[in-house]
Amino acid sequence: MSSRHRGRSLALMCLYQIDLVGTDPDRAMKFDWYDKKITREEKDYAVFLVKGVVENRKSIDTLIKKYSENWELSRISVVNRCILRLSILSLQKEPFLAAPVVINEAVELTKEFETDESAQFINGLLDAFYKKEIVANKPQ
Protein backbone atom coordinates (compact mmCIF):
# COMPACT_ATOMS: atom_id res chain seq x y z
CA MET A 1 0.00 0.00 0.00
CA SER A 2 1.44 3.38 -0.98
CA SER A 3 2.06 5.98 1.69
CA ARG A 4 -0.29 8.40 -0.09
CA HIS A 5 -3.09 5.80 -0.03
CA ARG A 6 -2.42 5.06 3.62
CA GLY A 7 -2.41 8.81 4.36
CA ARG A 8 -5.82 9.12 2.67
CA SER A 9 -7.09 6.18 4.66
CA LEU A 10 -5.88 7.77 7.90
CA ALA A 11 -7.47 11.08 6.90
CA LEU A 12 -10.75 9.28 6.21
CA MET A 13 -10.75 7.65 9.65
CA CYS A 14 -9.89 10.97 11.27
CA LEU A 15 -12.62 12.85 9.38
CA TYR A 16 -15.08 10.11 10.32
CA GLN A 17 -14.36 10.70 14.01
CA ILE A 18 -14.71 14.45 13.58
CA ASP A 19 -18.00 14.16 11.68
CA LEU A 20 -19.69 11.33 13.58
CA VAL A 21 -18.46 11.77 17.14
CA GLY A 22 -17.55 15.45 17.08
CA THR A 23 -13.94 14.81 18.07
CA ASP A 24 -11.87 17.99 18.11
CA PRO A 25 -9.79 18.00 14.89
CA ASP A 26 -6.52 18.74 16.72
CA ARG A 27 -7.18 15.82 19.05
CA ALA A 28 -8.10 13.47 16.22
CA MET A 29 -4.98 14.43 14.26
CA LYS A 30 -2.74 13.11 17.03
CA PHE A 31 -3.63 9.65 15.70
CA ASP A 32 -3.17 8.08 19.13
CA TRP A 33 -6.30 6.06 18.38
CA TYR A 34 -4.50 4.28 15.51
CA ASP A 35 -2.75 1.11 16.63
CA LYS A 36 -0.40 0.60 13.68
CA LYS A 37 2.90 2.26 12.82
CA ILE A 38 2.52 5.49 10.84
CA THR A 39 5.36 7.00 8.85
CA ARG A 40 6.00 10.74 9.02
CA GLU A 41 5.00 11.03 5.33
CA GLU A 42 1.68 9.26 5.91
CA LYS A 43 0.88 11.35 8.96
CA ASP A 44 1.85 14.63 7.26
CA TYR A 45 -0.33 13.84 4.26
CA ALA A 46 -3.28 12.85 6.45
CA VAL A 47 -2.92 16.06 8.47
CA PHE A 48 -2.77 18.12 5.25
CA LEU A 49 -6.02 16.52 4.06
CA VAL A 50 -7.85 16.77 7.38
CA LYS A 51 -6.87 20.40 7.94
CA GLY A 52 -7.88 21.25 4.39
CA VAL A 53 -11.28 19.61 4.78
CA VAL A 54 -11.90 21.20 8.18
CA GLU A 55 -10.94 24.67 6.88
CA ASN A 56 -12.97 24.35 3.65
CA ARG A 57 -15.84 22.15 4.83
CA LYS A 58 -18.67 24.60 4.09
CA SER A 59 -17.57 25.25 0.51
CA ILE A 60 -16.85 21.55 -0.09
CA ASP A 61 -20.24 20.55 1.31
CA THR A 62 -21.90 23.10 -0.97
CA LEU A 63 -20.22 21.38 -3.92
CA ILE A 64 -21.29 17.94 -2.71
CA LYS A 65 -24.89 19.15 -2.46
CA LYS A 66 -24.65 20.65 -5.95
CA TYR A 67 -23.44 17.41 -7.56
CA SER A 68 -25.31 14.84 -5.51
CA GLU A 69 -28.47 15.33 -7.58
CA ASN A 70 -31.35 15.61 -5.16
CA TRP A 71 -29.60 13.89 -2.24
CA GLU A 72 -29.54 15.80 1.00
CA LEU A 73 -26.10 15.85 2.59
CA SER A 74 -27.57 14.19 5.69
CA ARG A 75 -28.73 11.22 3.56
CA ILE A 76 -25.19 10.51 2.35
CA SER A 77 -23.42 8.13 4.74
CA VAL A 78 -20.73 9.59 6.98
CA VAL A 79 -18.04 7.52 5.25
CA ASN A 80 -19.16 8.63 1.79
CA ARG A 81 -19.32 12.28 2.88
CA CYS A 82 -15.80 12.08 4.27
CA ILE A 83 -14.45 10.40 1.12
CA LEU A 84 -16.12 13.04 -1.04
CA ARG A 85 -14.74 15.85 1.12
CA LEU A 86 -11.15 14.67 1.03
CA SER A 87 -11.35 13.86 -2.70
CA ILE A 88 -12.81 17.23 -3.65
CA LEU A 89 -10.11 18.89 -1.57
CA SER A 90 -7.45 16.88 -3.45
CA LEU A 91 -8.93 17.79 -6.82
CA GLN A 92 -8.94 21.47 -5.85
CA LYS A 93 -5.68 21.78 -3.92
CA GLU A 94 -3.40 19.16 -5.48
CA PRO A 95 -3.34 19.98 -9.21
CA PHE A 96 -0.15 17.94 -9.62
CA LEU A 97 -2.20 14.78 -8.98
CA ALA A 98 -4.02 13.46 -12.02
CA ALA A 99 -7.78 13.59 -11.51
CA PRO A 100 -8.28 9.95 -12.56
CA VAL A 101 -5.83 8.92 -9.83
CA VAL A 102 -7.69 10.94 -7.17
CA ILE A 103 -11.05 9.58 -8.31
CA ASN A 104 -9.73 6.01 -8.46
CA GLU A 105 -8.33 6.37 -4.93
CA ALA A 106 -11.76 7.58 -3.77
CA VAL A 107 -13.43 4.58 -5.40
CA GLU A 108 -10.91 2.19 -3.82
CA LEU A 109 -11.44 3.73 -0.36
CA THR A 110 -15.18 3.45 -0.86
CA LYS A 111 -14.90 -0.22 -1.80
CA GLU A 112 -12.71 -0.78 1.26
CA PHE A 113 -15.04 0.97 3.74
CA GLU A 114 -18.45 0.92 2.02
CA THR A 115 -20.15 -0.90 -0.87
CA ASP A 116 -19.78 -1.24 -4.64
CA GLU A 117 -23.01 0.74 -5.02
CA SER A 118 -21.49 3.55 -2.96
CA ALA A 119 -18.37 3.38 -5.13
CA GLN A 120 -20.50 4.05 -8.23
CA PHE A 121 -22.09 7.05 -6.51
CA ILE A 122 -18.69 8.44 -5.46
CA ASN A 123 -17.24 7.89 -8.94
CA GLY A 124 -20.16 9.62 -10.67
CA LEU A 125 -20.24 12.61 -8.33
CA LEU A 126 -16.48 13.21 -8.44
CA ASP A 127 -16.38 12.80 -12.23
CA ALA A 128 -19.17 15.37 -12.67
CA PHE A 129 -17.51 17.74 -10.20
CA TYR A 130 -14.15 17.45 -11.96
CA LYS A 131 -15.54 18.02 -15.45
CA LYS A 132 -17.80 20.95 -14.51
CA GLU A 133 -15.70 22.71 -11.84
CA ILE A 134 -12.08 21.96 -12.66
CA VAL A 135 -11.87 21.29 -16.42
CA ALA A 136 -14.49 23.89 -17.36
CA ASN A 137 -12.68 26.59 -15.34
CA LYS A 138 -9.14 25.88 -16.56
CA PRO A 139 -7.65 28.78 -18.50
CA GLN A 140 -7.30 27.95 -22.18
Accessible surface in RSA format (square Angstrom, percent):
REM  Atomic radii and reference values for relative SASA: ProtOr
REM  Chains: A
REM  Algorithm: Lee & Richards
REM  Probe-radius: 1.40
REM  Slices: 20
REM RES _ NUM      All-atoms   Total-Side   Main-Chain    Non-polar    All polar
REM                ABS   REL    ABS   REL    ABS   REL    ABS   REL    ABS   REL
RES MET A   1   163.20  84.5  75.23  49.8  87.97 209.4  89.57  76.2  73.63  97.5
RES SER A   2    67.90  57.4  50.15  66.9  17.75  40.9  53.40 113.7  14.50  20.3
RES SER A   3    33.49  28.3  25.48  34.0   8.01  18.5  15.06  32.1  18.43  25.8
RES ARG A   4    88.71  37.2  85.41  43.5   3.29   7.8  29.45  40.3  59.25  35.9
RES HIS A   5    23.65  12.9  23.65  16.4   0.00   0.0  14.61  15.1   9.04  10.5
RES ARG A   6    51.73  21.7  51.73  26.4   0.00   0.0  11.89  16.2  39.84  24.1
RES GLY A   7     0.00   0.0   0.00   N/A   0.00   0.0   0.00   0.0   0.00   0.0
RES ARG A   8     4.50   1.9   4.50   2.3   0.00   0.0   1.55   2.1   2.95   1.8
RES SER A   9     8.26   7.0   8.26  11.0   0.00   0.0   2.98   6.3   5.28   7.4
RES LEU A  10     0.32   0.2   0.32   0.2   0.00   0.0   0.32   0.2   0.00   0.0
RES ALA A  11     0.00   0.0   0.00   0.0   0.00   0.0   0.00   0.0   0.00   0.0
RES LEU A  12     3.76   2.1   3.76   2.7   0.00   0.0   3.76   2.6   0.00   0.0
RES MET A  13    50.51  26.2  47.03  31.1   3.47   8.3  27.36  23.3  23.15  30.7
RES CYS A  14     0.00   0.0   0.00   0.0   0.00   0.0   0.00   0.0   0.00   0.0
RES LEU A  15     6.95   3.9   5.96   4.3   0.99   2.5   5.96   4.2   0.99   2.7
RES TYR A  16    78.92  36.8  78.92  44.9   0.00   0.0  45.16  33.9  33.76  41.6
RES GLN A  17    37.87  21.2  37.74  27.6   0.13   0.3  19.21  40.9  18.66  14.2
RES ILE A  18    19.85  11.3  14.15  10.5   5.70  13.7  14.15  10.2   5.70  15.5
RES ASP A  19    29.91  21.0   9.60   9.6  20.31  48.0   2.30   5.4  27.62  27.5
RES LEU A  20    98.79  55.0  71.12  50.9  27.67  69.5  72.92  51.2  25.87  69.6
RES VAL A  21   109.88  72.3  79.49  72.0  30.39  73.2  85.56  74.3  24.31  65.9
RES GLY A  22    58.41  72.0   0.00   N/A  58.41  72.0  29.65  81.4  28.76  64.4
RES THR A  23    31.51  22.4  20.64  20.9  10.87  25.9  21.24  28.5  10.27  15.5
RES ASP A  24    81.67  57.2  71.96  71.6   9.71  22.9  33.88  79.7  47.79  47.7
RES PRO A  25    35.38  25.8  35.38  32.2   0.00   0.0  35.38  29.2   0.00   0.0
RES ASP A  26    96.03  67.3  90.75  90.3   5.29  12.5  26.96  63.5  69.07  68.9
RES ARG A  27   119.55  50.2 117.25  59.8   2.30   5.5  46.44  63.5  73.12  44.3
RES ALA A  28     0.36   0.3   0.00   0.0   0.36   0.8   0.36   0.5   0.00   0.0
RES MET A  29    17.53   9.1  12.76   8.4   4.77  11.4  13.29  11.3   4.24   5.6
RES LYS A  30   126.39  61.7 111.18  68.2  15.21  36.2  62.43  56.2  63.95  68.1
RES PHE A  31     7.88   3.9   2.24   1.4   5.64  14.7   2.26   1.4   5.62  16.1
RES ASP A  32    91.29  63.9  54.65  54.4  36.65  86.7  44.47 104.6  46.83  46.7
RES TRP A  33    81.14  32.6  45.36  22.0  35.78  84.0  56.79  30.3  24.36  39.5
RES TYR A  34    37.71  17.6  22.73  12.9  14.98  39.0  11.49   8.6  26.22  32.3
RES ASP A  35   132.69  92.9  92.27  91.8  40.43  95.6  48.25 113.6  84.44  84.2
RES LYS A  36   131.47  64.1 117.19  71.9  14.28  34.0  82.23  74.0  49.24  52.5
RES LYS A  37   169.01  82.4 150.27  92.2  18.74  44.6 116.18 104.6  52.83  56.3
RES ILE A  38    40.17  22.9  17.02  12.7  23.14  55.8  17.02  12.3  23.14  62.8
RES THR A  39    62.78  44.7  58.21  59.0   4.57  10.9  62.17  83.5   0.61   0.9
RES ARG A  40   161.50  67.8 150.62  76.8  10.88  25.9  70.22  96.0  91.28  55.3
RES GLU A  41   114.69  65.8 107.13  81.1   7.55  18.0  43.48  84.1  71.20  58.1
RES GLU A  42     9.07   5.2   9.07   6.9   0.00   0.0   0.00   0.0   9.07   7.4
RES LYS A  43    59.31  28.9  59.31  36.4   0.00   0.0  20.74  18.7  38.57  41.1
RES ASP A  44    70.86  49.6  63.80  63.5   7.05  16.7  27.98  65.8  42.88  42.8
RES TYR A  45    23.07  10.8  19.10  10.9   3.96  10.3  22.57  17.0   0.49   0.6
RES ALA A  46     0.00   0.0   0.00   0.0   0.00   0.0   0.00   0.0   0.00   0.0
RES VAL A  47    31.65  20.8  31.65  28.7   0.00   0.0  31.65  27.5   0.00   0.0
RES PHE A  48    87.85  43.9  80.23  49.7   7.62  19.8  86.45  52.4   1.40   4.0
RES LEU A  49     0.00   0.0   0.00   0.0   0.00   0.0   0.00   0.0   0.00   0.0
RES VAL A  50     0.00   0.0   0.00   0.0   0.00   0.0   0.00   0.0   0.00   0.0
RES LYS A  51    98.77  48.2  97.67  59.9   1.10   2.6  46.45  41.8  52.32  55.7
RES GLY A  52    10.14  12.5   0.00   N/A  10.14  12.5   9.59  26.3   0.56   1.3
RES VAL A  53     2.04   1.3   2.04   1.8   0.00   0.0   2.04   1.8   0.00   0.0
RES VAL A  54    58.26  38.3  42.99  38.9  15.27  36.8  43.72  38.0  14.53  39.4
RES GLU A  55   136.00  78.1  98.50  74.5  37.50  89.3  44.04  85.2  91.95  75.1
RES ASN A  56    40.99  28.3  36.79  35.6   4.20  10.1   5.96  14.3  35.03  33.9
RES ARG A  57    83.26  35.0  82.26  41.9   1.00   2.4  26.34  36.0  56.93  34.5
RES LYS A  58   182.13  88.9 175.01 107.4   7.12  16.9 121.62 109.5  60.51  64.5
RES SER A  59    62.77  53.0  54.19  72.3   8.58  19.8  50.66 107.9  12.10  17.0
RES ILE A  60     0.16   0.1   0.16   0.1   0.00   0.0   0.16   0.1   0.00   0.0
RES ASP A  61    14.71  10.3  14.71  14.6   0.00   0.0   5.42  12.8   9.29   9.3
RES THR A  62    84.32  60.0  82.99  84.1   1.33   3.2  59.78  80.3  24.54  37.1
RES LEU A  63    24.89  13.9  24.89  17.8   0.00   0.0  24.89  17.5   0.00   0.0
RES ILE A  64     0.00   0.0   0.00   0.0   0.00   0.0   0.00   0.0   0.00   0.0
RES LYS A  65   114.90  56.1 101.56  62.3  13.34  31.8  49.47  44.5  65.43  69.7
RES LYS A  66   127.10  62.0  96.41  59.2  30.69  73.1  71.24  64.1  55.86  59.5
RES TYR A  67    18.66   8.7  11.41   6.5   7.25  18.9  10.42   7.8   8.24  10.2
RES SER A  68     3.27   2.8   0.14   0.2   3.13   7.2   1.27   2.7   2.00   2.8
RES GLU A  69   135.01  77.5 119.90  90.7  15.11  36.0  46.65  90.2  88.36  72.1
RES ASN A  70   152.05 104.9 114.08 110.2  37.98  91.4  40.89  98.4 111.16 107.4
RES TRP A  71   105.79  42.5  99.46  48.1   6.33  14.9  74.40  39.7  31.39  50.9
RES GLU A  72   119.67  68.7 117.70  89.0   1.96   4.7  37.47  72.5  82.20  67.1
RES LEU A  73    26.26  14.6  24.59  17.6   1.67   4.2  24.84  17.4   1.42   3.8
RES SER A  74    96.96  81.9  67.12  89.6  29.84  68.7  50.95 108.5  46.01  64.5
RES ARG A  75   146.05  61.3 120.25  61.3  25.79  61.4  48.59  66.4  97.46  59.1
RES ILE A  76     4.99   2.8   0.90   0.7   4.09   9.9   4.13   3.0   0.86   2.3
RES SER A  77    46.76  39.5  31.75  42.4  15.01  34.6  43.60  92.8   3.17   4.4
RES VAL A  78    26.60  17.5  23.44  21.2   3.16   7.6  23.44  20.4   3.16   8.6
RES VAL A  79    24.56  16.2  24.29  22.0   0.26   0.6  24.29  21.1   0.26   0.7
RES ASN A  80    10.43   7.2  10.43  10.1   0.00   0.0   0.00   0.0  10.43  10.1
RES ARG A  81    28.03  11.8  28.03  14.3   0.00   0.0   2.56   3.5  25.46  15.4
RES CYS A  82     0.10   0.1   0.10   0.1   0.00   0.0   0.00   0.0   0.10   0.1
RES ILE A  83     0.00   0.0   0.00   0.0   0.00   0.0   0.00   0.0   0.00   0.0
RES LEU A  84     0.00   0.0   0.00   0.0   0.00   0.0   0.00   0.0   0.00   0.0
RES ARG A  85     5.81   2.4   5.81   3.0   0.00   0.0   0.22   0.3   5.59   3.4
RES LEU A  86     0.19   0.1   0.19   0.1   0.00   0.0   0.19   0.1   0.00   0.0
RES SER A  87     1.87   1.6   1.62   2.2   0.25   0.6   0.25   0.5   1.62   2.3
RES ILE A  88     0.11   0.1   0.11   0.1   0.00   0.0   0.11   0.1   0.00   0.0
RES LEU A  89     1.24   0.7   1.24   0.9   0.00   0.0   1.24   0.9   0.00   0.0
RES SER A  90     0.05   0.0   0.00   0.0   0.05   0.1   0.00   0.0   0.05   0.1
RES LEU A  91    12.88   7.2   3.20   2.3   9.69  24.3   5.34   3.7   7.55  20.3
RES GLN A  92    69.28  38.7  43.76  32.0  25.52  60.8  14.30  30.4  54.98  41.7
RES LYS A  93   108.47  52.9  88.20  54.1  20.27  48.3  40.81  36.7  67.65  72.1
RES GLU A  94     4.73   2.7   3.62   2.7   1.11   2.6   1.09   2.1   3.63   3.0
RES PRO A  95   113.95  83.1  82.73  75.4  31.22 113.5  89.89  74.2  24.06 149.5
RES PHE A  96   144.46  72.3 104.94  65.0  39.52 102.8 116.92  70.9  27.54  78.8
RES LEU A  97    29.99  16.7  20.92  15.0   9.07  22.8  22.11  15.5   7.88  21.2
RES ALA A  98    56.88  52.3  41.12  63.5  15.76  35.9  51.90  73.1   4.98  13.2
RES ALA A  99     7.85   7.2   2.54   3.9   5.31  12.1   2.74   3.9   5.11  13.5
RES PRO A 100    96.92  70.6  88.48  80.7   8.44  30.7  93.70  77.4   3.22  20.0
RES VAL A 101    77.12  50.7  74.11  67.1   3.02   7.3  77.00  66.9   0.13   0.3
RES VAL A 102     1.35   0.9   0.70   0.6   0.65   1.6   0.70   0.6   0.65   1.8
RES ILE A 103    15.61   8.9  15.61  11.6   0.00   0.0  15.61  11.2   0.00   0.0
RES ASN A 104    81.24  56.0  77.54  74.9   3.70   8.9  18.26  44.0  62.98  60.9
RES GLU A 105    29.06  16.7  29.06  22.0   0.00   0.0   3.19   6.2  25.87  21.1
RES ALA A 106     0.67   0.6   0.00   0.0   0.67   1.5   0.42   0.6   0.25   0.7
RES VAL A 107    20.06  13.2  20.06  18.2   0.00   0.0  20.06  17.4   0.00   0.0
RES GLU A 108    72.95  41.9  70.08  53.0   2.87   6.8  21.03  40.7  51.92  42.4
RES LEU A 109     0.03   0.0   0.03   0.0   0.00   0.0   0.03   0.0   0.00   0.0
RES THR A 110     0.00   0.0   0.00   0.0   0.00   0.0   0.00   0.0   0.00   0.0
RES LYS A 111   105.45  51.4  84.43  51.8  21.02  50.0  39.73  35.8  65.72  70.0
RES GLU A 112    96.48  55.4  59.98  45.4  36.50  86.9  40.81  78.9  55.68  45.5
RES PHE A 113    77.50  38.8  49.36  30.6  28.15  73.2  55.64  33.7  21.86  62.6
RES GLU A 114    52.33  30.0  27.44  20.8  24.89  59.3   6.57  12.7  45.76  37.4
RES THR A 115    74.49  53.0  68.49  69.4   6.00  14.3  70.89  95.2   3.59   5.4
RES ASP A 116    97.25  68.1  91.36  90.9   5.88  13.9  30.90  72.7  66.35  66.2
RES GLU A 117   141.26  81.1 134.83 102.0   6.43  15.3  46.95  90.8  94.31  77.0
RES SER A 118    16.03  13.5  12.61  16.8   3.42   7.9   3.33   7.1  12.70  17.8
RES ALA A 119     3.12   2.9   2.51   3.9   0.61   1.4   2.93   4.1   0.19   0.5
RES GLN A 120   133.65  74.7 120.81  88.3  12.84  30.6  45.26  96.3  88.39  67.0
RES PHE A 121    56.33  28.2  45.31  28.1  11.02  28.7  54.61  33.1   1.72   4.9
RES ILE A 122     0.00   0.0   0.00   0.0   0.00   0.0   0.00   0.0   0.00   0.0
RES ASN A 123    67.15  46.3  67.15  64.9   0.00   0.0   4.50  10.8  62.65  60.6
RES GLY A 124    38.73  47.8   0.00   N/A  38.73  47.8  33.30  91.4   5.42  12.1
RES LEU A 125     6.73   3.7   1.41   1.0   5.32  13.4   4.48   3.1   2.25   6.0
RES LEU A 126     0.00   0.0   0.00   0.0   0.00   0.0   0.00   0.0   0.00   0.0
RES ASP A 127    48.64  34.1  48.64  48.4   0.00   0.0   8.84  20.8  39.79  39.7
RES ALA A 128    26.05  24.0  20.60  31.8   5.45  12.4  25.76  36.3   0.29   0.8
RES PHE A 129     0.68   0.3   0.68   0.4   0.00   0.0   0.68   0.4   0.00   0.0
RES TYR A 130    46.54  21.7  46.54  26.5   0.00   0.0  25.59  19.2  20.95  25.8
RES LYS A 131   117.77  57.5 110.94  68.1   6.83  16.3  68.18  61.4  49.59  52.8
RES LYS A 132   130.75  63.8 118.15  72.5  12.60  30.0  70.71  63.6  60.04  64.0
RES GLU A 133    37.00  21.2  30.79  23.3   6.21  14.8   4.21   8.1  32.79  26.8
RES ILE A 134    37.64  21.4  33.69  25.1   3.95   9.5  35.76  25.8   1.88   5.1
RES VAL A 135    65.16  42.9  62.79  56.8   2.37   5.7  62.79  54.6   2.37   6.4
RES ALA A 136    68.77  63.2  34.55  53.3  34.22  77.8  44.48  62.6  24.29  64.3
RES ASN A 137   105.35  72.7  76.40  73.8  28.95  69.7  30.21  72.7  75.14  72.6
RES LYS A 138   110.38  53.8 103.50  63.5   6.88  16.4  62.60  56.3  47.78  50.9
RES PRO A 139   130.25  94.9  99.25  90.5  31.00 112.7 110.50  91.2  19.75 122.7
RES GLN A 140   207.97 116.3 136.58  99.8  71.39 170.0  92.06 195.9 115.91  87.9
END  Absolute sums over single chains surface
CHAIN  1 A     7795.0       6381.5       1413.5       4183.1       3611.9
END  Absolute sums over all chains
TOTAL          7795.0       6381.5       1413.5       4183.1       3611.9
